[in-house]
Amino acid sequence: MSILRTGINFSFSLFSGFLPMLVILNETKQKHKIHDYTQLIRGRDYIFETLQGGLRGYMTGTGKGIKPRDYIILQHGSQNYRYQVEEIDYYADPSDMWIALVKQVRFE
């Protein structure tokens, strides 16, 4: 029984040295949030004006906490697209309404 317990403790301590590194990597990846707008309807819940054939666009929508370099997931037809916010300006009233310049990026 003590051999099994030692083996478990050894395995835990062997991998525990990697845990801080994993936490740091996860924090780095989470700096830029992902905002899922796939359940919203274009033209009713948000406006998307395409530029460069849809590779870029101006999007007007609502939601708090969206910042430059965050990602927005949109659905066009049955296809999902990922856009990265390049610039964003919030309206004064209502305060959760914004307009953003976005560019299409690949899903990772």
C-alpha positions as CSV (number, residue, x, y, z in Angstrom):
1,M,0.0,0.0,0.0
2,S,2.8,2.5,0.8
3,I,4.4,1.7,-2.6
4,L,1.3,2.7,-4.4
5,R,1.0,5.8,-2.3
6,T,4.6,6.8,-3.0
7,G,4.0,6.2,-6.7
8,I,1.0,8.5,-6.7
9,N,2.9,11.2,-4.8
10,F,5.8,10.9,-7.2
11,S,3.6,11.3,-10.2
12,F,1.9,14.3,-8.7
13,S,5.1,16.0,-7.8
14,L,6.6,15.2,-11.2
15,F,3.8,17.0,-13.0
16,S,3.2,19.7,-10.4
17,G,6.3,21.5,-11.7
18,F,4.5,22.0,-15.0
19,L,1.3,23.4,-13.5
20,P,2.5,27.0,-13.1
21,M,3.6,27.1,-16.7
22,L,0.3,25.8,-17.9
23,V,-1.5,28.4,-15.9
24,I,0.6,31.2,-17.4
25,L,0.0,29.9,-20.9
26,N,-3.8,29.8,-20.3
27,E,-3.7,33.4,-18.9
28,T,-1.8,34.5,-22.0
29,K,-4.4,32.9,-24.3
30,Q,-7.3,34.4,-22.3
31,K,-6.2,38.1,-22.7
32,H,-8.3,38.4,-25.8
33,K,-11.9,37.3,-25.1
34,I,-14.1,35.5,-27.6
35,H,-17.6,36.9,-28.0
36,D,-20.1,34.5,-29.6
37,Y,-22.7,36.3,-31.7
38,T,-23.8,33.2,-33.6
39,Q,-27.2,33.1,-32.0
40,L,-27.9,36.7,-33.0
41,I,-29.6,37.7,-36.3
42,R,-27.7,40.0,-38.7
43,G,-29.7,43.1,-39.5
44,R,-31.9,42.8,-36.4
45,D,-29.4,42.2,-33.5
46,Y,-26.3,43.7,-35.1
47,I,-25.3,45.4,-38.4
48,F,-22.3,44.2,-40.4
49,E,-21.1,46.3,-43.3
50,T,-18.6,44.3,-45.4
51,L,-15.3,45.6,-46.7
52,Q,-12.9,43.8,-49.0
53,G,-15.4,41.0,-49.9
54,G,-16.2,40.2,-46.2
55,L,-12.5,39.9,-45.1
56,R,-13.0,43.1,-43.1
57,G,-16.1,45.0,-42.0
58,Y,-17.7,47.5,-39.7
59,M,-19.9,45.9,-37.1
60,T,-22.4,47.8,-34.9
61,G,-23.7,45.8,-32.0
62,T,-24.4,45.7,-28.3
63,G,-22.4,44.2,-25.5
64,K,-20.0,45.3,-22.8
65,G,-16.3,44.5,-22.4
66,I,-15.4,44.1,-26.0
67,K,-11.9,45.4,-26.6
68,P,-9.4,45.6,-29.5
69,R,-7.9,42.3,-30.4
70,D,-10.9,40.4,-28.9
71,Y,-12.6,37.9,-31.2
72,I,-16.2,37.9,-32.4
73,I,-17.8,34.8,-33.8
74,L,-20.6,35.4,-36.4
75,Q,-22.7,33.1,-38.4
76,H,-23.5,33.7,-42.0
77,G,-25.9,31.1,-43.4
78,S,-24.7,27.8,-41.8
79,Q,-21.0,28.9,-41.7
80,N,-19.3,30.4,-38.6
81,Y,-16.7,33.1,-39.1
82,R,-14.2,34.5,-36.6
83,Y,-13.3,38.2,-36.7
84,Q,-10.8,40.1,-34.6
85,V,-11.6,43.6,-33.4
86,E,-9.1,46.1,-34.7
87,E,-10.8,49.3,-33.4
88,I,-13.9,49.8,-31.3
89,D,-15.8,52.9,-30.1
90,Y,-18.7,52.8,-27.7
91,Y,-21.7,55.1,-28.0
92,A,-22.5,57.4,-25.1
93,D,-26.2,56.3,-25.1
94,P,-26.9,53.5,-24.9
95,S,-23.5,52.8,-23.3
96,D,-23.3,49.1,-24.3
97,M,-23.7,49.9,-28.1
98,W,-20.5,50.0,-30.1
99,I,-19.1,50.2,-33.7
100,A,-16.0,48.2,-34.5
101,L,-13.6,47.7,-37.4
102,V,-13.1,43.9,-37.6
103,K,-11.0,41.6,-39.8
104,Q,-11.7,38.0,-40.5
105,V,-9.2,35.5,-39.0
106,R,-8.8,31.8,-39.1
107,F,-10.2,29.6,-36.3
108,E,-7.3,28.2,-34.3
